[in-house]
Amino acid sequence: MMSSFNAKITIDAKEKTKAIFDSINTDNEFYPENPTKTHMALNEKITISIESNHMPHLRANLNSTLRLIQASYDSIESVKI
């Protein structure tokens, strides 16, 4: 029997939300060999759903995604005028 693991995160970065979404979603779209099913959506907040049959793949994707979000946020903050 194969177990399925999933995670869902929601990010609200106020006025930076769309810029962060555009940044991280590009990585997701151009990574077809991703061993997880990753879906990203933007409404007022970013919603990311990750699903995998292997816990280490889920954890790795979740960690990478969270690091990308933090890096995007930090980059936007560093050029704040």
Jmol script that loads the backbone (N, CA, C; Angstrom):
load data "model"
ATOM      1  N   MET A   1       0.837  -1.184   0.000  1.00  0.00           N
ATOM      2  CA  MET A   1       0.000   0.000   0.000  1.00  0.00           C
ATOM      3  C   MET A   1       0.885   1.251   0.000  1.00  0.00           C
ATOM      4  N   MET A   2       0.547   2.208  -0.821  1.00  0.00           N
ATOM      5  CA  MET A   2       1.298   3.443  -0.956  1.00  0.00           C
ATOM      6  C   MET A   2       0.580   4.542  -0.180  1.00  0.00           C
ATOM      7  N   SER A   3       1.308   5.237   0.682  1.00  0.00           N
ATOM      8  CA  SER A   3       0.731   6.363   1.410  1.00  0.00           C
ATOM      9  C   SER A   3       0.911   7.626   0.592  1.00  0.00           C
ATOM     10  N   SER A   4       0.001   8.537   0.780  1.00  0.00           N
ATOM     11  CA  SER A   4       0.102   9.826   0.113  1.00  0.00           C
ATOM     12  C   SER A   4       0.222  10.892   1.193  1.00  0.00           C
ATOM     13  N   PHE A   5       1.184  11.762   1.029  1.00  0.00           N
ATOM     14  CA  PHE A   5       1.410  12.841   1.984  1.00  0.00           C
ATOM     15  C   PHE A   5       1.119  14.161   1.287  1.00  0.00           C
ATOM     16  N   ASN A   6       0.594  15.136   2.041  1.00  0.00           N
ATOM     17  CA  ASN A   6       0.354  16.434   1.428  1.00  0.00           C
ATOM     18  C   ASN A   6       0.532  17.551   2.448  1.00  0.00           C
ATOM     19  N   ALA A   7       0.788  18.723   1.911  1.00  0.00           N
ATOM     20  CA  ALA A   7       0.939  19.929   2.722  1.00  0.00           C
ATOM     21  C   ALA A   7       0.299  21.081   1.971  1.00  0.00           C
ATOM     22  N   LYS A   8      -0.267  21.987   2.725  1.00  0.00           N
ATOM     23  CA  LYS A   8      -0.866  23.184   2.123  1.00  0.00           C
ATOM     24  C   LYS A   8      -0.417  24.376   2.958  1.00  0.00           C
ATOM     25  N   ILE A   9       0.137  25.372   2.279  1.00  0.00           N
ATOM     26  CA  ILE A   9       0.559  26.578   2.984  1.00  0.00           C
ATOM     27  C   ILE A   9      -0.063  27.799   2.310  1.00  0.00           C
ATOM     28  N   THR A  10      -0.317  28.796   3.110  1.00  0.00           N
ATOM     29  CA  THR A  10      -0.884  30.051   2.627  1.00  0.00           C
ATOM     30  C   THR A  10       0.032  31.178   3.067  1.00  0.00           C
ATOM     31  N   ILE A  11       0.342  32.058   2.126  1.00  0.00           N
ATOM     32  CA  ILE A  11       1.248  33.172   2.404  1.00  0.00           C
ATOM     33  C   ILE A  11       0.536  34.485   2.102  1.00  0.00           C
ATOM     34  N   ASP A  12       0.624  35.398   3.047  1.00  0.00           N
ATOM     35  CA  ASP A  12       0.099  36.743   2.855  1.00  0.00           C
ATOM     36  C   ASP A  12       1.242  37.708   3.112  1.00  0.00           C
ATOM     37  N   ALA A  13       1.791  38.277   2.059  1.00  0.00           N
ATOM     38  CA  ALA A  13       2.908  39.219   2.185  1.00  0.00           C
ATOM     39  C   ALA A  13       2.455  40.640   1.837  1.00  0.00           C
ATOM     40  N   LYS A  14       1.194  40.882   2.059  1.00  0.00           N
ATOM     41  CA  LYS A  14       0.599  42.207   1.788  1.00  0.00           C
ATOM     42  C   LYS A  14       0.872  42.644   0.343  1.00  0.00           C
ATOM     43  N   GLU A  15       1.479  43.830   0.155  1.00  0.00           N
ATOM     44  CA  GLU A  15       1.692  44.356  -1.198  1.00  0.00           C
ATOM     45  C   GLU A  15       2.764  43.592  -1.981  1.00  0.00           C
ATOM     46  N   LYS A  16       3.505  42.724  -1.325  1.00  0.00           N
ATOM     47  CA  LYS A  16       4.563  41.949  -1.995  1.00  0.00           C
ATOM     48  C   LYS A  16       4.070  40.590  -2.501  1.00  0.00           C
ATOM     49  N   THR A  17       2.842  40.238  -2.198  1.00  0.00           N
ATOM     50  CA  THR A  17       2.324  38.897  -2.485  1.00  0.00           C
ATOM     51  C   THR A  17       2.415  38.540  -3.964  1.00  0.00           C
ATOM     52  N   LYS A  18       1.966  39.418  -4.859  1.00  0.00           N
ATOM     53  CA  LYS A  18       1.981  39.094  -6.291  1.00  0.00           C
ATOM     54  C   LYS A  18       3.404  38.937  -6.815  1.00  0.00           C
ATOM     55  N   ALA A  19       4.309  39.814  -6.403  1.00  0.00           N
ATOM     56  CA  ALA A  19       5.704  39.719  -6.857  1.00  0.00           C
ATOM     57  C   ALA A  19       6.334  38.408  -6.391  1.00  0.00           C
ATOM     58  N   ILE A  20       6.070  38.020  -5.167  1.00  0.00           N
ATOM     59  CA  ILE A  20       6.595  36.750  -4.655  1.00  0.00           C
ATOM     60  C   ILE A  20       5.994  35.586  -5.422  1.00  0.00           C
ATOM     61  N   PHE A  21       4.695  35.621  -5.671  1.00  0.00           N
ATOM     62  CA  PHE A  21       4.041  34.553  -6.434  1.00  0.00           C
ATOM     63  C   PHE A  21       4.663  34.422  -7.819  1.00  0.00           C
ATOM     64  N   ASP A  22       4.833  35.535  -8.514  1.00  0.00           N
ATOM     65  CA  ASP A  22       5.415  35.494  -9.859  1.00  0.00           C
ATOM     66  C   ASP A  22       6.811  34.879  -9.830  1.00  0.00           C
ATOM     67  N   SER A  23       7.554  35.181  -8.807  1.00  0.00           N
ATOM     68  CA  SER A  23       8.912  34.661  -8.676  1.00  0.00           C
ATOM     69  C   SER A  23       8.934  33.154  -8.430  1.00  0.00           C
ATOM     70  N   ILE A  24       8.166  32.678  -7.476  1.00  0.00           N
ATOM     71  CA  ILE A  24       8.222  31.256  -7.128  1.00  0.00           C
ATOM     72  C   ILE A  24       7.445  30.382  -8.101  1.00  0.00           C
ATOM     73  N   ASN A  25       6.406  30.912  -8.699  1.00  0.00           N
ATOM     74  CA  ASN A  25       5.617  30.105  -9.627  1.00  0.00           C
ATOM     75  C   ASN A  25       6.407  29.814 -10.903  1.00  0.00           C
ATOM     76  N   THR A  26       7.261  30.718 -11.301  1.00  0.00           N
ATOM     77  CA  THR A  26       8.112  30.493 -12.473  1.00  0.00           C
ATOM     78  C   THR A  26       8.974  29.254 -12.261  1.00  0.00           C
ATOM     79  N   ASP A  27       9.567  29.129 -11.081  1.00  0.00           N
ATOM     80  CA  ASP A  27      10.375  27.941 -10.772  1.00  0.00           C
ATOM     81  C   ASP A  27       9.529  26.674 -10.855  1.00  0.00           C
ATOM     82  N   ASN A  28       8.322  26.749 -10.360  1.00  0.00           N
ATOM     83  CA  ASN A  28       7.435  25.582 -10.368  1.00  0.00           C
ATOM     84  C   ASN A  28       7.056  25.180 -11.790  1.00  0.00           C
ATOM     85  N   GLU A  29       6.770  26.144 -12.654  1.00  0.00           N
ATOM     86  CA  GLU A  29       6.354  25.856 -14.027  1.00  0.00           C
ATOM     87  C   GLU A  29       7.462  25.232 -14.864  1.00  0.00           C
ATOM     88  N   PHE A  30       8.711  25.580 -14.568  1.00  0.00           N
ATOM     89  CA  PHE A  30       9.818  25.093 -15.376  1.00  0.00           C
ATOM     90  C   PHE A  30      10.599  23.974 -14.699  1.00  0.00           C
ATOM     91  N   TYR A  31       9.904  23.166 -13.918  1.00  0.00           N
ATOM     92  CA  TYR A  31      10.527  22.028 -13.256  1.00  0.00           C
ATOM     93  C   TYR A  31       9.624  20.809 -13.450  1.00  0.00           C
ATOM     94  N   PRO A  32       9.497  20.342 -14.706  1.00  0.00           N
ATOM     95  CA  PRO A  32       8.561  19.251 -15.003  1.00  0.00           C
ATOM     96  C   PRO A  32       8.937  17.921 -14.363  1.00  0.00           C
ATOM     97  N   GLU A  33      10.209  17.719 -14.032  1.00  0.00           N
ATOM     98  CA  GLU A  33      10.628  16.461 -13.423  1.00  0.00           C
ATOM     99  C   GLU A  33      10.455  16.457 -11.900  1.00  0.00           C
ATOM    100  N   ASN A  34       9.774  17.446 -11.367  1.00  0.00           N
ATOM    101  CA  ASN A  34       9.508  17.542  -9.939  1.00  0.00           C
ATOM    102  C   ASN A  34       8.835  16.250  -9.455  1.00  0.00           C
ATOM    103  N   PRO A  35       9.404  15.579  -8.453  1.00  0.00           N
ATOM    104  CA  PRO A  35       8.820  14.326  -7.976  1.00  0.00           C
ATOM    105  C   PRO A  35       7.557  14.515  -7.125  1.00  0.00           C
ATOM    106  N   THR A  36       7.156  15.759  -6.920  1.00  0.00           N
ATOM    107  CA  THR A  36       5.929  16.028  -6.169  1.00  0.00           C
ATOM    108  C   THR A  36       4.932  16.723  -7.079  1.00  0.00           C
ATOM    109  N   LYS A  37       3.658  16.623  -6.712  1.00  0.00           N
ATOM    110  CA  LYS A  37       2.629  17.419  -7.386  1.00  0.00           C
ATOM    111  C   LYS A  37       2.548  18.722  -6.619  1.00  0.00           C
ATOM    112  N   THR A  38       2.907  19.812  -7.284  1.00  0.00           N
ATOM    113  CA  THR A  38       2.907  21.118  -6.629  1.00  0.00           C
ATOM    114  C   THR A  38       1.995  22.056  -7.402  1.00  0.00           C
ATOM    115  N   HIS A  39       1.010  22.606  -6.700  1.00  0.00           N
ATOM    116  CA  HIS A  39       0.078  23.547  -7.326  1.00  0.00           C
ATOM    117  C   HIS A  39       0.137  24.860  -6.551  1.00  0.00           C
ATOM    118  N   MET A  40       0.279  25.953  -7.302  1.00  0.00           N
ATOM    119  CA  MET A  40       0.311  27.284  -6.688  1.00  0.00           C
ATOM    120  C   MET A  40      -0.810  28.128  -7.274  1.00  0.00           C
ATOM    121  N   ALA A  41      -1.463  28.879  -6.399  1.00  0.00           N
ATOM    122  CA  ALA A  41      -2.544  29.755  -6.839  1.00  0.00           C
ATOM    123  C   ALA A  41      -2.421  31.098  -6.127  1.00  0.00           C
ATOM    124  N   LEU A  42      -2.872  32.138  -6.806  1.00  0.00           N
ATOM    125  CA  LEU A  42      -2.851  33.485  -6.235  1.00  0.00           C
ATOM    126  C   LEU A  42      -4.254  34.055  -6.255  1.00  0.00           C
ATOM    127  N   ASN A  43      -4.754  34.382  -5.100  1.00  0.00           N
ATOM    128  CA  ASN A  43      -5.963  35.184  -4.968  1.00  0.00           C
ATOM    129  C   ASN A  43      -5.499  36.427  -4.229  1.00  0.00           C
ATOM    130  N   GLU A  44      -5.975  36.681  -3.055  1.00  0.00           N
ATOM    131  CA  GLU A  44      -5.390  37.758  -2.260  1.00  0.00           C
ATOM    132  C   GLU A  44      -4.136  37.261  -1.562  1.00  0.00           C
ATOM    133  N   LYS A  45      -4.038  35.949  -1.422  1.00  0.00           N
ATOM    134  CA  LYS A  45      -2.894  35.295  -0.786  1.00  0.00           C
ATOM    135  C   LYS A  45      -2.369  34.225  -1.734  1.00  0.00           C
ATOM    136  N   ILE A  46      -1.172  33.739  -1.459  1.00  0.00           N
ATOM    137  CA  ILE A  46      -0.599  32.637  -2.221  1.00  0.00           C
ATOM    138  C   ILE A  46      -0.986  31.342  -1.503  1.00  0.00           C
ATOM    139  N   THR A  47      -1.511  30.393  -2.255  1.00  0.00           N
ATOM    140  CA  THR A  47      -1.813  29.080  -1.702  1.00  0.00           C
ATOM    141  C   THR A  47      -0.969  28.062  -2.451  1.00  0.00           C
ATOM    142  N   ILE A  48      -0.229  27.263  -1.704  1.00  0.00           N
ATOM    143  CA  ILE A  48       0.631  26.240  -2.291  1.00  0.00           C
ATOM    144  C   ILE A  48       0.223  24.894  -1.727  1.00  0.00           C
ATOM    145  N   SER A  49      -0.102  23.967  -2.623  1.00  0.00           N
ATOM    146  CA  SER A  49      -0.449  22.602  -2.230  1.00  0.00           C
ATOM    147  C   SER A  49       0.600  21.667  -2.804  1.00  0.00           C
ATOM    148  N   ILE A  50       1.137  20.820  -1.958  1.00  0.00           N
ATOM    149  CA  ILE A  50       2.174  19.875  -2.371  1.00  0.00           C
ATOM    150  C   ILE A  50       1.718  18.472  -1.989  1.00  0.00           C
ATOM    151  N   GLU A  51       1.845  17.538  -2.919  1.00  0.00           N
ATOM    152  CA  GLU A  51       1.459  16.154  -2.666  1.00  0.00           C
ATOM    153  C   GLU A  51       2.543  15.222  -3.181  1.00  0.00           C
ATOM    154  N   SER A  52       2.822  14.174  -2.424  1.00  0.00           N
ATOM    155  CA  SER A  52       3.838  13.213  -2.825  1.00  0.00           C
ATOM    156  C   SER A  52       3.560  11.862  -2.181  1.00  0.00           C
ATOM    157  N   ASN A  53       4.047  10.818  -2.807  1.00  0.00           N
ATOM    158  CA  ASN A  53       3.958   9.488  -2.221  1.00  0.00           C
ATOM    159  C   ASN A  53       5.132   9.195  -1.303  1.00  0.00           C
ATOM    160  N   HIS A  54       6.089  10.106  -1.269  1.00  0.00           N
ATOM    161  CA  HIS A  54       7.297   9.911  -0.457  1.00  0.00           C
ATOM    162  C   HIS A  54       7.509  11.124   0.441  1.00  0.00           C
ATOM    163  N   MET A  55       7.545  10.893   1.727  1.00  0.00           N
ATOM    164  CA  MET A  55       7.710  11.978   2.696  1.00  0.00           C
ATOM    165  C   MET A  55       8.987  12.793   2.465  1.00  0.00           C
ATOM    166  N   PRO A  56      10.139  12.173   2.174  1.00  0.00           N
ATOM    167  CA  PRO A  56      11.344  12.990   1.937  1.00  0.00           C
ATOM    168  C   PRO A  56      11.190  13.948   0.747  1.00  0.00           C
ATOM    169  N   HIS A  57      10.490  13.531  -0.309  1.00  0.00           N
ATOM    170  CA  HIS A  57      10.254  14.422  -1.454  1.00  0.00           C
ATOM    171  C   HIS A  57       9.364  15.588  -1.040  1.00  0.00           C
ATOM    172  N   LEU A  58       8.335  15.302  -0.272  1.00  0.00           N
ATOM    173  CA  LEU A  58       7.439  16.359   0.198  1.00  0.00           C
ATOM    174  C   LEU A  58       8.213  17.361   1.056  1.00  0.00           C
ATOM    175  N   ARG A  59       8.998  16.856   1.986  1.00  0.00           N
ATOM    176  CA  ARG A  59       9.767  17.721   2.880  1.00  0.00           C
ATOM    177  C   ARG A  59      10.766  18.576   2.093  1.00  0.00           C
ATOM    178  N   ALA A  60      11.465  17.964   1.154  1.00  0.00           N
ATOM    179  CA  ALA A  60      12.451  18.702   0.361  1.00  0.00           C
ATOM    180  C   ALA A  60      11.786  19.802  -0.458  1.00  0.00           C
ATOM    181  N   ASN A  61      10.657  19.490  -1.088  1.00  0.00           N
ATOM    182  CA  ASN A  61       9.957  20.491  -1.888  1.00  0.00           C
ATOM    183  C   ASN A  61       9.421  21.611  -1.012  1.00  0.00           C
ATOM    184  N   LEU A  62       8.880  21.265   0.129  1.00  0.00           N
ATOM    185  CA  LEU A  62       8.353  22.268   1.048  1.00  0.00           C
ATOM    186  C   LEU A  62       9.470  23.186   1.544  1.00  0.00           C
ATOM    187  N   ASN A  63      10.597  22.606   1.931  1.00  0.00           N
ATOM    188  CA  ASN A  63      11.731  23.419   2.386  1.00  0.00           C
ATOM    189  C   ASN A  63      12.242  24.341   1.283  1.00  0.00           C
ATOM    190  N   SER A  64      12.369  23.815   0.070  1.00  0.00           N
ATOM    191  CA  SER A  64      12.846  24.634  -1.055  1.00  0.00           C
ATOM    192  C   SER A  64      11.880  25.771  -1.349  1.00  0.00           C
ATOM    193  N   THR A  65      10.599  25.471  -1.333  1.00  0.00           N
ATOM    194  CA  THR A  65       9.583  26.486  -1.614  1.00  0.00           C
ATOM    195  C   THR A  65       9.609  27.581  -0.554  1.00  0.00           C
ATOM    196  N   LEU A  66       9.698  27.194   0.703  1.00  0.00           N
ATOM    197  CA  LEU A  66       9.746  28.196   1.773  1.00  0.00           C
ATOM    198  C   LEU A  66      11.009  29.051   1.690  1.00  0.00           C
ATOM    199  N   ARG A  67      12.142  28.444   1.319  1.00  0.00           N
ATOM    200  CA  ARG A  67      13.380  29.218   1.147  1.00  0.00           C
ATOM    201  C   ARG A  67      13.251  30.202  -0.013  1.00  0.00           C
ATOM    202  N   LEU A  68      12.624  29.772  -1.112  1.00  0.00           N
ATOM    203  CA  LEU A  68      12.414  30.673  -2.256  1.00  0.00           C
ATOM    204  C   LEU A  68      11.516  31.845  -1.878  1.00  0.00           C
ATOM    205  N   ILE A  69      10.483  31.569  -1.105  1.00  0.00           N
ATOM    206  CA  ILE A  69       9.586  32.634  -0.657  1.00  0.00           C
ATOM    207  C   ILE A  69      10.363  33.636   0.195  1.00  0.00           C
ATOM    208  N   GLN A  70      11.164  33.130   1.130  1.00  0.00           N
ATOM    209  CA  GLN A  70      11.947  34.017   1.994  1.00  0.00           C
ATOM    210  C   GLN A  70      12.958  34.828   1.178  1.00  0.00           C
ATOM    211  N   ALA A  71      13.618  34.180   0.223  1.00  0.00           N
ATOM    212  CA  ALA A  71      14.598  34.885  -0.614  1.00  0.00           C
ATOM    213  C   ALA A  71      13.912  35.963  -1.457  1.00  0.00           C
ATOM    214  N   SER A  72      12.737  35.664  -2.002  1.00  0.00           N
ATOM    215  CA  SER A  72      11.996  36.653  -2.786  1.00  0.00           C
ATOM    216  C   SER A  72      11.602  37.837  -1.918  1.00  0.00           C
ATOM    217  N   TYR A  73      11.082  37.552  -0.753  1.00  0.00           N
ATOM    218  CA  TYR A  73      10.679  38.616   0.170  1.00  0.00           C
ATOM    219  C   TYR A  73      11.882  39.478   0.555  1.00  0.00           C
ATOM    220  N   ASP A  74      12.985  38.828   0.911  1.00  0.00           N
ATOM    221  CA  ASP A  74      14.187  39.560   1.311  1.00  0.00           C
ATOM    222  C   ASP A  74      14.734  40.419   0.159  1.00  0.00           C
ATOM    223  N   SER A  75      14.673  39.907  -1.063  1.00  0.00           N
ATOM    224  CA  SER A  75      15.142  40.679  -2.220  1.00  0.00           C
ATOM    225  C   SER A  75      14.300  41.914  -2.431  1.00  0.00           C
ATOM    226  N   ILE A  76      12.995  41.769  -2.317  1.00  0.00           N
ATOM    227  CA  ILE A  76      12.099  42.915  -2.482  1.00  0.00           C
ATOM    228  C   ILE A  76      12.371  43.953  -1.385  1.00  0.00           C
ATOM    229  N   GLU A  77      12.543  43.477  -0.163  1.00  0.00           N
ATOM    230  CA  GLU A  77      12.828  44.381   0.968  1.00  0.00           C
ATOM    231  C   GLU A  77      14.159  45.109   0.805  1.00  0.00           C
ATOM    232  N   SER A  78      15.148  44.444   0.190  1.00  0.00           N
ATOM    233  CA  SER A  78      16.484  45.052   0.090  1.00  0.00           C
ATOM    234  C   SER A  78      16.529  46.223  -0.885  1.00  0.00           C
ATOM    235  N   VAL A  79      15.583  46.311  -1.792  1.00  0.00           N
ATOM    236  CA  VAL A  79      15.565  47.427  -2.750  1.00  0.00           C
ATOM    237  C   VAL A  79      14.490  48.458  -2.403  1.00  0.00           C
ATOM    238  N   LYS A  80      13.940  48.339  -1.228  1.00  0.00           N
ATOM    239  CA  LYS A  80      12.902  49.266  -0.782  1.00  0.00           C
ATOM    240  C   LYS A  80      13.473  50.689  -0.708  1.00  0.00           C
ATOM    241  N   ILE A  81      12.726  51.612  -1.283  1.00  0.00           N
ATOM    242  CA  ILE A  81      13.184  53.017  -1.289  1.00  0.00           C
ATOM    243  C   ILE A  81      12.348  53.815  -0.308  1.00  0.00           C
TER     244      ILE A  81
END
end "model"
wireframe off; spacefill off
backbone 0.3
color backbone group
